[in-house]
Amino acid sequence: MMNDYYKTKESVEEYIQLAKDVNGAALIEKLKVFLAAHAAVIEIGTGPGAD
């Protein structure tokens, strides 16, 4: 993927369409194995990283 991919309106709209049905529930279940009870996660670090 190019570094400028997320800098155009069209590419952002494409990313939104690709990500709209993503469900993080499976990832959260996997993380529970490694996290202490009542632990909090601030950010998992998903997405284009251009916020």
OpenMM code with the backbone's topology and positions (N, CA, C; nanometers):
from openmm import Vec3, app, unit

residues = "MET MET ASN ASP TYR TYR LYS THR LYS GLU SER VAL GLU GLU TYR ILE GLN LEU ALA LYS ASP VAL ASN GLY ALA ALA LEU ILE GLU LYS LEU LYS VAL PHE LEU ALA ALA HIS ALA ALA VAL ILE GLU ILE GLY THR GLY PRO GLY ALA ASP".split()
positions = [
    Vec3(0.0839, -0.1179, 0.0000),
    Vec3(0.0000, 0.0000, 0.0000),
    Vec3(0.0890, 0.1250, 0.0000),
    Vec3(0.0495, 0.2218, -0.0762),
    Vec3(0.1284, 0.3447, -0.0862),
    Vec3(0.1109, 0.4309, 0.0391),
    Vec3(0.2114, 0.5117, 0.0697),
    Vec3(0.2048, 0.6002, 0.1867),
    Vec3(0.0955, 0.7044, 0.1740),
    Vec3(0.0601, 0.7417, 0.0518),
    Vec3(-0.0419, 0.8455, 0.0310),
    Vec3(-0.1817, 0.7881, 0.0139),
    Vec3(-0.1976, 0.6585, 0.0368),
    Vec3(-0.3255, 0.5937, 0.0105),
    Vec3(-0.4416, 0.6613, 0.0828),
    Vec3(-0.4251, 0.6971, 0.2074),
    Vec3(-0.5360, 0.7507, 0.2862),
    Vec3(-0.5484, 0.9024, 0.2772),
    Vec3(-0.4881, 0.9630, 0.1792),
    Vec3(-0.4898, 1.1084, 0.1694),
    Vec3(-0.5836, 1.1599, 0.0614),
    Vec3(-0.6599, 1.0717, -0.0007),
    Vec3(-0.7582, 1.1162, -0.0989),
    Vec3(-0.8971, 1.0778, -0.0506),
    Vec3(-0.9943, 1.1536, -0.0930),
    Vec3(-1.1328, 1.1273, -0.0539),
    Vec3(-1.1757, 0.9882, -0.1008),
    Vec3(-1.1372, 0.9516, -0.2199),
    Vec3(-1.1763, 0.8217, -0.2752),
    Vec3(-1.1176, 0.7055, -0.1961),
    Vec3(-0.9919, 0.7176, -0.1585),
    Vec3(-0.9304, 0.6074, -0.0846),
    Vec3(-0.9877, 0.5963, 0.0567),
    Vec3(-1.0217, 0.7086, 0.1166),
    Vec3(-1.0841, 0.7047, 0.2497),
    Vec3(-1.2207, 0.6381, 0.2404),
    Vec3(-1.2972, 0.6726, 0.1388),
    Vec3(-1.4281, 0.6102, 0.1197),
    Vec3(-1.4138, 0.4599, 0.0949),
    Vec3(-1.3122, 0.4207, 0.0197),
    Vec3(-1.2867, 0.2792, -0.0045),
    Vec3(-1.2531, 0.2083, 0.1265),
    Vec3(-1.1678, 0.2686, 0.2090),
    Vec3(-1.1311, 0.2097, 0.3374),
    Vec3(-1.2541, 0.1924, 0.4261),
    Vec3(-1.3403, 0.2925, 0.4285),
    Vec3(-1.4630, 0.2841, 0.5099),
    Vec3(-1.5480, 0.1660, 0.4648),
    Vec3(-1.5610, 0.1473, 0.3355),
    Vec3(-1.6380, 0.0340, 0.2840),
    Vec3(-1.5728, -0.0994, 0.3202),
    Vec3(-1.4416, -0.1067, 0.3125),
    Vec3(-1.3713, -0.2308, 0.3460),
    Vec3(-1.3819, -0.2644, 0.4944),
    Vec3(-1.3846, -0.1623, 0.5790),
    Vec3(-1.3794, -0.1838, 0.7241),
    Vec3(-1.5165, -0.1854, 0.7911),
    Vec3(-1.6220, -0.1515, 0.7190),
    Vec3(-1.7528, -0.1331, 0.7835),
    Vec3(-1.8067, -0.2584, 0.8508),
    Vec3(-1.7724, -0.3753, 0.8001),
    Vec3(-1.8241, -0.4987, 0.8586),
    Vec3(-1.7233, -0.5692, 0.9487),
    Vec3(-1.6125, -0.5059, 0.9776),
    Vec3(-1.5111, -0.5673, 1.0629),
    Vec3(-1.5633, -0.5708, 1.2061),
    Vec3(-1.5514, -0.6868, 1.2667),
    Vec3(-1.5968, -0.7056, 1.4040),
    Vec3(-1.4755, -0.7469, 1.4873),
    Vec3(-1.4418, -0.6690, 1.5869),
    Vec3(-1.3248, -0.6963, 1.6696),
    Vec3(-1.3488, -0.7944, 1.7825),
    Vec3(-1.4659, -0.8557, 1.7883),
    Vec3(-1.4988, -0.9453, 1.8998),
    Vec3(-1.4015, -1.0619, 1.9107),
    Vec3(-1.3619, -1.1202, 1.7990),
    Vec3(-1.2699, -1.2342, 1.8035),
    Vec3(-1.1339, -1.1926, 1.8595),
    Vec3(-1.0872, -1.0758, 1.8210),
    Vec3(-0.9598, -1.0256, 1.8741),
    Vec3(-0.9703, -1.0003, 2.0242),
    Vec3(-1.0797, -0.9446, 2.0683),
    Vec3(-1.0997, -0.9181, 2.2111),
    Vec3(-1.0977, -1.0491, 2.2894),
    Vec3(-1.1622, -1.1520, 2.2368),
    Vec3(-1.1618, -1.2817, 2.3045),
    Vec3(-1.0199, -1.3373, 2.3151),
    Vec3(-0.9404, -1.3211, 2.2114),
    Vec3(-0.8015, -1.3680, 2.2158),
    Vec3(-0.7199, -1.2899, 2.3177),
    Vec3(-0.7435, -1.1600, 2.3276),
    Vec3(-0.6698, -1.0771, 2.4237),
    Vec3(-0.7019, -1.1142, 2.5677),
    Vec3(-0.8232, -1.1590, 2.5932),
    Vec3(-0.8627, -1.1951, 2.7299),
    Vec3(-0.7728, -1.3023, 2.7894),
    Vec3(-0.7132, -1.3849, 2.7049),
    Vec3(-0.6221, -1.4898, 2.7522),
    Vec3(-0.4984, -1.4274, 2.8180),
    Vec3(-0.4562, -1.3121, 2.7690),
    Vec3(-0.3324, -1.2496, 2.8151),
    Vec3(-0.3528, -1.1371, 2.9162),
    Vec3(-0.4741, -1.0866, 2.9275),
    Vec3(-0.5003, -0.9726, 3.0159),
    Vec3(-0.5498, -1.0183, 3.1525),
    Vec3(-0.5112, -0.9447, 3.2540),
    Vec3(-0.5603, -0.9722, 3.3892),
    Vec3(-0.7089, -0.9361, 3.3964),
    Vec3(-0.7779, -0.9960, 3.4925),
    Vec3(-0.9194, -0.9639, 3.5125),
    Vec3(-0.9351, -0.8141, 3.5348),
    Vec3(-1.0342, -0.7555, 3.4739),
    Vec3(-1.0667, -0.6122, 3.4854),
    Vec3(-0.9603, -0.5214, 3.4232),
    Vec3(-0.8749, -0.5759, 3.3394),
    Vec3(-0.7744, -0.4930, 3.2709),
    Vec3(-0.8437, -0.4057, 3.1671),
    Vec3(-0.7811, -0.2963, 3.1320),
    Vec3(-0.8344, -0.2058, 3.0304),
    Vec3(-0.7322, -0.1921, 2.9178),
    Vec3(-0.7817, -0.1831, 2.7971),
    Vec3(-0.6967, -0.1612, 2.6804),
    Vec3(-0.7324, -0.0246, 2.6239),
    Vec3(-0.6349, 0.0625, 2.6136),
    Vec3(-0.6610, 0.1963, 2.5630),
    Vec3(-0.6785, 0.1938, 2.4120),
    Vec3(-0.5872, 0.1276, 2.3417),
    Vec3(-0.5964, 0.1214, 2.1968),
    Vec3(-0.5250, -0.0034, 2.1482),
    Vec3(-0.5839, -0.0673, 2.0496),
    Vec3(-0.5237, -0.1858, 1.9929),
    Vec3(-0.4333, -0.1498, 1.8754),
    Vec3(-0.4525, -0.0342, 1.8157),
    Vec3(-0.3679, 0.0076, 1.7057),
    Vec3(-0.4140, -0.0452, 1.5722),
    Vec3(-0.5398, -0.0298, 1.5422),
    Vec3(-0.5928, -0.0743, 1.4140),
    Vec3(-0.6203, 0.0449, 1.3238),
    Vec3(-0.6401, 0.0183, 1.1991),
    Vec3(-0.6727, 0.1247, 1.1048),
    Vec3(-0.5505, 0.1733, 1.0308),
    Vec3(-0.5661, 0.2798, 0.9542),
    Vec3(-0.4577, 0.3249, 0.8680),
    Vec3(-0.3440, 0.3951, 0.9402),
    Vec3(-0.3659, 0.4385, 1.0632),
    Vec3(-0.2607, 0.5054, 1.1377),
    Vec3(-0.2346, 0.6477, 1.0923),
    Vec3(-0.3300, 0.7050, 1.0228),
    Vec3(-0.3121, 0.8410, 0.9709),
    Vec3(-0.4050, 0.9413, 1.0393),
    Vec3(-0.4553, 0.9056, 1.1555),
    Vec3(-0.5489, 0.9960, 1.2261),
    Vec3(-0.4774, 1.1190, 1.2789),
] * unit.nanometer
topology = app.Topology()
chain = topology.addChain("A")
for resn in residues:
    res = topology.addResidue(resn, chain)
    for name in ("N", "CA", "C"):
        topology.addAtom(name, app.Element.getBySymbol(name[0]), res)
